[in-house]
Amino acid sequence: MAIFLTKESKVLVQGMTGAEGMRHTRRMLAAGTRVVGGVNPRKAGRTVDFDGIPVPVFGTVEEGMTATGADVTVVFVPPPSAKAAVIEAVDAGITLAVVITEGIPVHDAVAFHAHARAGSTRVIGPNCPGVISPGQSNAGIIPPDIAPAPGRIGLVSKSGTLTYQLMHELRDIGFSSAVGIGGDPVIGTSHIDCLTAFEQDPDTELIVLIGEIGGDAEERAAAHIARHITKPVIGYIAGFTAPEGRTMGHAGAIVSGSSGTAEAKKKALEAAGVAVGATPTETAALTRSRLLAGTPPPHPRPPAAGGA
């Protein structure tokens, strides 16, 4: 099992014929992903050869879906055209859109997320590394060789780099799925969405949650964990040394006063029973010790307010 992406997923790549699209399509195919087509209206009708694997190019997402049965799209379209590309995929009825593009204007992201919520498409991103279910499929730019085999850990992360590090450090245990949700101010799939999916996945025994400074997504995730998640959760928050009022890396990683600080997020997660590592390596060690100690006990829920 896995979440969002399985070996049965059929993937289109919007922007496949660009430099980044070509490079990562080749990597996705090498990882076993069923890439069934690219989308570029200016190159429709052509076929691109990826080391002996021919991949057709379609003029629209709808044409690609009709011809191949695709249910996933990965978007490598440049920022000025990304909004239109996502809306096109949503209008075609694609199940999952993974938006890799960085630098999309916030008002464009707001627009296509609102459009997706009115339809049936799950959007991951933008400015994200994508989703990988090791041994099954890889949609995005996550290096498949850092966790080549499936395992028992579910990972949800704002940070692409920390996704890679945790997957590498825990590669001997393996992952059911890893989802890089992106760190922009406005994203589609959230920590809570992934926590819920991992809770329902029978092959995920433990969840690793990686957050970072800025916003209140981690605090909301902590409240959700306390109420709804029974599996153990290990956490890490990036940005303990970030200066107040300065954007650090991701556009959404900015602290104002006490809101959005790493310490506030750590306290909220710990209050919900989440063990929070001080570093990525310590987080991996906490995960390893929890899993290798035997069958993980149910996630500890804090007492209800009022002692009820």
C-alpha positions in Angstrom: 0.0 0.0 0.0 0.9 3.7 -0.3 -0.8 7.0 -0.3 -1.7 9.1 -3.4 0.7 7.2 -5.7 1.0 3.5 -6.5 2.5 1.2 -9.2 -0.8 1.5 -11.0 -0.6 5.3 -11.4 -0.2 6.6 -14.9 1.7 9.8 -15.1 1.6 12.7 -17.6 4.4 15.4 -17.5 3.3 18.9 -18.3 6.4 20.7 -19.6 8.2 17.3 -20.3 10.1 18.7 -23.3 11.8 21.5 -21.3 15.2 20.9 -19.8 14.0 20.1 -16.3 11.0 18.1 -17.6 13.3 16.0 -19.7 15.8 15.4 -17.0 13.3 14.4 -14.3 11.1 12.4 -16.7 14.2 10.2 -17.4 14.7 9.8 -13.7 11.1 8.9 -13.1 11.1 6.3 -15.8 14.3 4.8 -14.4 12.5 4.5 -11.1 9.7 2.5 -12.6 7.1 5.2 -12.8 4.6 4.7 -15.6 5.1 7.9 -17.5 2.6 7.6 -20.3 2.9 11.0 -22.0 4.1 14.6 -22.0 2.0 17.7 -22.6 3.2 20.6 -24.8 0.7 22.1 -27.3 3.6 23.3 -29.5 5.1 19.8 -29.8 1.9 17.7 -29.9 2.2 14.5 -32.0 5.9 14.0 -31.4 7.5 11.1 -29.5 10.4 11.6 -27.2 12.8 8.7 -26.7 14.1 8.2 -23.1 16.8 5.6 -23.3 14.7 3.3 -25.5 11.4 4.2 -23.9 9.2 6.2 -26.3 6.9 8.7 -24.7 4.3 10.5 -26.8 3.6 14.3 -26.5 0.0 15.5 -26.4 -1.4 18.9 -27.0 -3.6 19.0 -23.9 -4.0 17.1 -20.6 -7.4 16.0 -21.7 -6.0 14.4 -24.9 -3.3 12.7 -22.9 -5.8 11.3 -20.4 -8.1 10.1 -23.1 -5.3 8.3 -25.0 -3.5 6.8 -22.0 -5.9 6.7 -19.0 -3.5 8.9 -17.0 -4.6 9.9 -13.6 -1.5 11.9 -12.4 0.2 14.9 -13.8 3.6 16.4 -12.8 3.9 20.1 -13.6 7.3 21.5 -14.7 5.7 24.5 -16.5 7.5 27.9 -15.9 5.9 30.2 -13.3 4.0 32.6 -15.8 2.1 29.6 -17.3 1.8 27.4 -14.3 -1.6 28.7 -13.2 -3.1 27.9 -16.6 -1.4 24.5 -16.6 -2.9 23.4 -13.3 -6.4 24.8 -14.2 -6.2 22.8 -17.4 -5.4 19.6 -15.5 -8.2 20.2 -13.0 -10.7 20.9 -15.8 -9.6 17.6 -17.5 -10.5 15.8 -14.3 -7.0 14.5 -13.3 -6.9 12.9 -9.9 -3.5 14.2 -8.7 -1.5 17.2 -9.8 2.1 17.5 -8.5 3.2 21.1 -9.0 7.0 21.2 -8.9 7.4 24.8 -10.3 9.0 27.3 -8.0 8.3 31.0 -7.9 4.6 30.9 -8.8 2.9 34.2 -7.7 0.8 33.8 -4.6 -2.3 35.1 -6.3 -1.9 32.5 -9.0 -1.5 29.7 -6.5 -4.6 30.9 -4.6 -6.6 30.9 -7.9 -5.7 27.4 -9.0 -6.1 25.9 -5.5 -9.6 27.4 -5.3 -10.3 25.9 -8.7 -9.0 22.5 -7.6 -11.1 22.5 -4.4 -14.2 23.0 -6.5 -13.3 20.0 -8.6 -11.9 16.5 -7.8 -8.2 17.1 -8.2 -5.7 16.8 -5.3 -2.9 19.3 -5.7 0.5 18.7 -4.1 2.7 21.9 -4.0 3.6 24.2 -5.6 7.4 24.5 -5.1 7.6 20.9 -3.8 9.7 17.8 -4.6 6.7 15.6 -5.2 5.7 12.2 -3.9 7.4 8.9 -4.0 6.1 5.4 -3.0 9.4 3.4 -3.1 9.3 0.3 -5.3 6.1 1.6 -6.9 6.2 5.1 -8.4 7.9 8.4 -8.2 6.2 11.6 -9.3 8.5 14.6 -9.0 12.2 15.2 -8.3 12.8 13.1 -5.2 16.0 11.0 -6.0 14.7 7.4 -6.1 18.0 5.9 -5.0 17.9 7.4 -1.5 15.2 5.0 -0.4 15.1 2.2 -3.1 12.8 -0.2 -1.2 9.4 0.1 0.4 9.1 0.1 4.2 7.0 1.1 7.2 7.5 4.8 7.6 5.2 7.5 6.2 6.9 10.9 5.7 5.3 14.3 5.2 7.6 17.3 4.8 7.6 21.0 3.9 11.3 20.8 3.0 12.6 19.0 0.0 16.2 18.8 1.3 15.1 17.4 4.7 12.9 14.9 2.9 16.0 13.6 1.1 18.0 13.5 4.3 15.5 11.6 6.4 14.8 9.1 3.6 18.6 8.6 3.2 19.2 8.1 7.0 16.3 5.7 7.3 16.7 3.9 4.0 17.4 0.5 5.6 13.9 0.6 7.2 12.2 2.2 4.1 9.0 4.2 3.5 5.5 3.5 2.4 5.3 6.9 0.8 7.0 10.3 1.2 5.2 13.5 0.4 7.0 16.8 0.0 4.1 19.3 0.4 6.2 22.4 -0.3 6.9 25.5 1.8 5.1 28.3 -0.1 2.6 30.4 1.8 -0.3 28.7 -0.1 -0.1 25.0 -0.8 -2.6 22.3 -1.7 -2.1 19.1 0.3 -1.4 19.8 3.9 0.3 18.0 6.8 -3.2 17.1 8.0 -4.2 15.5 4.7 -1.1 13.3 4.7 -1.5 12.4 8.4 -5.0 11.3 7.7 -4.0 9.2 4.6 -1.1 7.6 6.5 -3.4 6.8 9.4 -5.6 4.9 7.0 -2.7 3.1 5.2 -2.3 -0.4 6.7 1.4 -0.6 5.7 2.4 2.7 7.4 3.4 2.0 11.1 4.9 5.3 12.0 4.7 8.8 10.6 7.5 11.4 10.4 6.4 15.0 10.2 8.8 17.7 9.1 7.8 21.3 9.5 9.5 24.7 9.5 9.0 28.1 10.9 6.2 30.4 9.7 2.5 30.0 9.7 0.5 27.7 11.9 0.3 24.5 9.8 2.3 22.5 12.4 0.1 23.7 15.3 -3.0 22.7 13.4 -1.4 19.3 12.6 -0.7 18.9 16.3 -4.3 19.4 17.2 -5.3 16.9 14.5 -2.8 14.4 15.8 -4.2 14.7 19.3 -7.7 14.1 18.2 -7.5 11.7 15.3 -4.1 9.9 14.8 -3.4 6.7 16.7 -0.1 5.8 15.0 3.1 7.1 16.6 4.4 10.4 15.1 8.0 11.7 15.2 8.6 15.4 14.3 11.2 17.9 13.4 10.9 21.6 13.0 13.5 23.5 10.9 14.4 27.0 11.8 15.3 27.3 15.5 18.1 29.7 14.8 16.2 31.9 12.3 16.1 35.6 13.1 12.7 37.2 13.6 11.1 38.8 10.7 13.3 37.4 8.0 12.3 34.9 5.3 14.5 31.8 5.4 14.5 29.8 2.2 10.9 29.1 1.6 8.5 32.0 1.0 6.3 30.8 3.8 9.1 30.5 6.4 8.9 33.8 8.1 8.4 34.5 11.8 6.6 37.5 13.2 6.7 37.9 17.0 5.9 34.6 18.8 3.8 33.4 15.9 5.2 30.6 13.8 8.4 30.1 15.8 10.1 26.7 15.9 9.7 26.6 19.7 6.0 27.2 19.6 5.5 24.5 17.0 7.7 22.1 19.0 5.7 22.7 22.2 2.4 22.2 20.3 3.6 18.9 18.8 5.0 17.6 22.1 1.7 18.5 23.9 0.0 16.2 21.4 2.4 13.3 22.2 4.8 13.8 19.3 8.5 13.2 20.0 10.4 16.1 18.4 14.1 15.7 17.4 16.5 18.6 17.8 18.2 17.8 14.5 17.3 15.7 11.5 19.8 13.0 12.6 18.3 12.9 16.0 14.8 12.7 14.4 16.0 9.7 12.4 17.4 8.1 15.6 14.1 8.6 17.4 12.2 7.0 14.5 14.6 4.1 14.4 14.5 3.4 18.1 10.7 3.6 18.1 10.3 1.2 15.2 13.0 -1.3 16.2 11.9 -1.5 19.8 9.1 -3.7 18.6 5.5 -3.1 17.5 5.0 0.6 18.1 2.3 1.3 20.8 -0.7 3.5 19.9 0.0 7.2 19.7 -0.5 8.6 23.2 -3.4 11.0 23.3 -3.4 13.9 25.8 -6.2 14.0 28.3 -9.3 15.8 27.2 -10.0 19.3 28.5 -11.7 19.3 31.8 -10.5 15.8 32.6 -13.3 14.2 30.6 
